[in-house]
Structure formats: structure tokens, C-alpha cells
């Protein structure tokens, strides 16, 4: 079992953080996921008819992530938080990308609730995962670029296991090694808020929605939370 830990320095700097870990075991990514297809169609339909739009950088949820990024030296308009980038893409193109059902599910939930989301294939995670400040010596291979190696900036917040970096700039981009594919069977999905006092209900709703999309296509699901008061949980 993989443990996820919130490093003390990150917990101190972002004291209202809450992270939901939705772990699916026995995932069947190769079969049709009609619930996810329906969720995507509903989202895109509401955007098209003007009854809903994704959160932008004037929204407090996105603004909080921009402030966080600046605090560790990242320009959030050049290197955008995942939910910001995804929402902008949806608003511009009118549709979300179709990657595979598991990824499509968390993308739909992310933009619906204005919260960053991601996922890791646990069969490719090495050791435990810590959300911490980088020291700058770590290595990162970006998603879709298996021959590229980067080093995070010192002080940048990362997800890292014992082998390397799993996300850069907290949630801007995932690593290639732990990407979720149709063949992934053990996956932890991550949903995040920096303001649990204000937006905890959105995080709970997002976790519930994601669990409902995953349940017909997996053998077992569990949900755990990381907070500064409870900084370790199983993934």
C-alpha cells in the first residue's frame, strides 16, 4: 500500500489545504464508460447553451492557486494550475479532450467543481509519495515526453516518490512514468483545495461524483483525505 504524506513545511504554508485521495483497485479502463460519456456531454452542452461556464482566474478557487504558485516562484499565467488550463481549453474549444475513460472522468469532475485533479498509476509509483518543496536535484519526465528530463526549481512544490517527481508546480503537469492508461488497474485519483473551510463541500461533492463514475468499472474504491492535521493517508 502506498502512503501519501503532506510535508510539514507545505502544511504550515497552506494550513487550510485538503486533498482527497480516491483509490480504485481492479479498474477496467478498456470497457465503455457511458456515465463518463454522459457527464462530458452534459458539461459541454451546458457550456454551449450558456447555462454554465468553467471557473476562470477571477474565481476565488483559481485565484487561490495563482497566489500559491507565485509564493513558490512560478508565474501562474505562464505555467497554469491544471484546473485553470483545462477550463481555459474547454472555454476556447467547447469540448474537453478525450484521453481514456479514467482520465476523462477526473477531467470532467475537475472543471465541473473548479478544483485541480490528477491521477497516478500505483503500479508505477515507487515507495511513498510526499507533497513537498523541491530541492532542485530531483528529476521529472513530463507526460508525453518520455525522452525529456527536467529538474524542478528549488522551493517549487511537487509530488514525489522515491524515484522522482510525479507532478511539477504542485499540479501543473504529471509525469510520464505514472500516467493513467486504459491498462491501469490500480489508480489513485487526487482532488485538491487550498481553502477547505470555504470549499470543502465542493471537494466532497467532487469526490462523490468521481466515485460514482468509477464504481461501475472497478472492484473496490476507497476515499481518504490529507490535511495539515492528518498529513498521512493510504493511497
N, C-alpha and C positions, 0 to 999 in steps of 0.2 A: 504494500500500500504506500502511495506517495503522500508525503506530508507537504503542506503549503504553509509558509510562515511569513508574517509581516515583520520586517526588521524593526527593532526599536526606534531607530532614527527616522524611519518613514512613518511609524505610528505616532511619534511625537510631532512631526511636522504636519501631519494630516490627521488630526485627532478625531475627526468625525467620519473617517473612512469606513465603509462596509463593503465587503466583497463576497458575493455569493458564488459558491462552487457547486455546480450541478454535474454530478458524475454519472455517466451512463456506461453500463457494462453489458456486453453482448449486443452491441449496436449493429443494426443491419442497414448499412448505407446504400446497398445496391438495389433495394426494392423501391417501388413507388411510395412517395410520401404525400398523399393527397391533402392532408391537413396543412402541410407547409405550402404546397402549391396554392391552396385557397387563401392562406394568410398573406402570401405575397400579392396575389391578385387583388385582394381586398385593400391592401395598403396602397397599391399603385392606382386602383380605381378611385380611392378617396383623394389622392393627390390630383388625379386628372380632373375630378369634378369640383375641386376646391374646398372640400369639407375637412381636409386635414393637410398639414404640411410638416416636414421634419424640423426639429429644433435647429436653429442656426446660432451663430456666435453671439447674438443679442440675448439668447435664452440663458437664464441663470445656470442651468445644468452644463451647457457648453462653456459659458464664461468661467465657471469654476475650474474646468480643465485647462483653459488657456492660462489662467492665473497660476495653476500648478506647474504647467510646462515652463512658464517664464521663471518660476522660482528655482528650477534646476538647469536653467541656461538654454532652454530650447525655445525657438521662435515658433509659436503655435500657428502662425499664418503661413509659415513655410513648411513646417512639419506638424501636420494637424493631428489632434486626437482622433482615434478611429471612428467614433460615432459622428464627429464633425465632418470628416472626409466622406464617410458613407452617406450622410444626409445631403451633403452638397452634390454628390454624384447623382443621388436619386432625384433631387430637385431639378437638376440640369437635364437629365436624360429621361426622366419619367419612369424609370424601371431600375430595379436592383440587379446586379449581376447574378447569374445562376452558376454556382460552382459545383456543389453537390448538396444533397438534402440536409445534411447536418449543418454545414456552413450556412446554407440559405436560411435555415431555421433561426440561428442566432443573429444573423444579419437583420432579419425581419423584426425580431424582438428588440434588437438594439435601437433601430431607428424609430420603432413604434413608441418606445419609452424614453428615448433620448439619453440612453446610458451606454457607455462602452461595453462591448462584448468580444470575447475571443474564445479559443479552444485549443487544447493540446492533446495530441495522441499520446496517451500514457505509456504505450509500449515503446515509445522512443524518448521518453523522459528518463534521465539518468540521475538517480538519487532523489533528494528532496528539492523542492522549489522554494526560493526565497525572493520576496519582493524587497529590493534593497537599492541603495545607491551604488553605482558602478565605481570601480577604482580606475578604470580605463585600460586595464590589461586583458579584459575578457574578450572573447571572440564571438561574432554573430554572423550567421549566414542568412541573408534576407529570403523571405518566402519567394519562390520562383526564380531565385538566383543561386543555384547550388554551387557555383564556382566562385562566388564572391565572399570575401571575408572582411568584416568591418570590426572596429573597436568602438564601443560606446565612449562618450566623453566622461571624464571623471565627474561624479556627482549626479549624473543622469540616473533616473530611476528605471530599473529593469526588473523583469522576471528572469531568474537564472537558476539552472540546476548545476550539478557538479561538473558538467561537461562544457557548459557555455551559456550564452544569453538566449532566452526564449522570446522575449519581446524587448524592443528598444523604445525609449521615451515613454515608459510606463505601458502605453497601449497603442502606440502609433503603428507598429508593424511587427508581425510574427516571424518566427524563424522557420526556415525551410524544413529542418530536421523533424520538428514536432507538428507539422501541418496535418490537418484532418482531411482524409480522403474517403472515398466510398468503401475502402477496405478497412478503415479504422474500426476497431471493435471495443476499445476501452478509451473513452474520451472524457476529459473534464472541461466543462464549459464555464467561463468566467464572466460574471456581470459585476460592474463596479459603480459606486457612487462615492464622491468626496464629502457629501452632505447627507448623512443618514438621518439626521434629525429632521431635515426638510423633505428628503426624497426617499426615505426608507420604504414608504408604501409603494413607490414606483419600482424599487428593486424587488420587493416581494412579488408584485404583480408580474414583473418581467420573468422572474424565476419560475413562477407558476405557469405562465404561458409557455415558456420554453419546455418545462417538464411535460406539459400536455402534448406539445408537438413531438417530443421524443418518445413518450411512453408506448405508443403502438409499435415502435421499431426497436425496442431494446428489452433485455431480460430484467434489468434492475436499475433503478435510479435512486440516488441519494442527494440530499442538499445540505451543505454546511456553510457556515459563514465565518469570515475572518473580520475581526475588528481590533482596534488597539487594546481593548480589554480582554479579548480572546484571540491572540495573534497566531494561533496554530490550529489547523484543521486538516482532516484527511481528504485527499482528492481521489 
